[in-house]
Amino acid sequence: QVQLVESGGGLVQPGGSLRLSCVASGFTLDYYAIGWFRQAPGKEREGVSCINSSGDSIYYADSVAGRFTISRDNAKNTAYLQMNSLKVEDTAVYYCATRRSRSCRSSTQAYANWGQGTQVTVSS
């Protein structure tokens, strides 16, 4: 059974940090690119970051560049999104997704496997 499970979301004040985790089961992440997406209420799901299968090519949306860091630990079959200097506008449900390809893409349509999402709320 192919499954992705996100965790690490929660309530944080502006300027705070969270680290999201995405644990894969039923398959190995070694051969998959992985992306992080988010969806705020009333908005379309948008790409936040992605990393290719080998970890040497990374994309960040302009809105998060310099604040978020994507990483992966294939030995743990886990991907991460470190979120620093969080802003209110970062509030959203965050999803991880994978595609069986070396390269990552920012489009939701490129990904076949999705986690259930984890809520990130940034509020004072």
N, C-alpha and C positions, 0 to 999 in steps of 0.2 A: 504494500500500500504506500503510495507516494504521498508524502505529507510535509508541509512546511509549517512551523509553529513560531510565531513572533512572540517576544516578551520584552519587558523593560519599559513599557510605556507607563505613564502616570501623570500626576499633576506636578508642575514645576513653575517656579516664579521666573519672570523675564530675567535673562542673563544666566540662568541656571543651565545644567547639563543633564542629559540622559544618554544611556547607551542601550540601544535596541539590539536584540539578538534574534537570529533566525536559524532555527535548528531543522535540518533536513533529515528525514527518515524514509526508508524504502528505496533510496537511491543515494549515490555518492555525488557530492557537489563538485568533485574534481573536474568533471567534463561539462560543467554548466556555468554559463554566465549568470550573474545574479543582479537583480535590480531592487531598489527601494522606491516605493511610490507612496503618495499620500493623497488623501481626499478629505477636504473640508466640507462641511455642510453646504449644500447648494452649489458645489463646484465639481468640475470634472476631476477625475483622478489624474494626477500629474507625476511625471518622473522626477525623482529627487536625486538619485545617484545610481550608478551601476558600475560593476567591476567585471572584467572578463575572467575567463576560467583560470588563467595563469596568474592573475592578480597584478599584471603590469600595465593595464590600461584601464583608466578610471574616468568616469564622467560625473560632473556635478551640475545641477541646475544653478543658474546665476543667483537665484534667491538664497541658496545655501552654501555656495562656494566660500571657502575660508572659515566656515563655522562647523560644517559637518565633515566627517571622515568615514569613508566606507572601507571595510577590510574583510578578509575571510581567513578562516583557519580550516583548511581542508581536513586536517587530522581530526578535528572535532566535528566535522561536517556542519560547520556553523559560519554564518556571516554576521557582520555587525554594522551598525550605524552609530557612530559616536556623534552626538549632537551637543555642541557647545554654544554659548551665547544665544540661547533660545529667545525667540521673539513671540509675541502674541500671535502673529500671523503664521507661525509654525504649527499652530493648533490644528490637528487633523487626525484621522485614522491612518496609521502607517502600515503599509503592506510590504512584504518581501515577495519576490517572484523569481522564477528561474526559467532559463531556456537552454536547451541542449545545443549550445554553440559556444565557440571560443569567445566571440565578440559580444559585447553588451549593447543594448539599444535602449533608448529612453521612451519608446512607445509601449503602451500597455498591450497592444495587439501582438507584440513580439514574444510575449511570455505565455507559456502554457500552464505553469504551476504557480499557484498562489496560496499564501497563508491566509489566516482568518483576520488578520489585522490587529493592531494594538493601538489604543487611544493615547494620544499625547495631547495634553492640555497645558498651555502656557498662560498663566494668569497670575496677577498680583493679588 
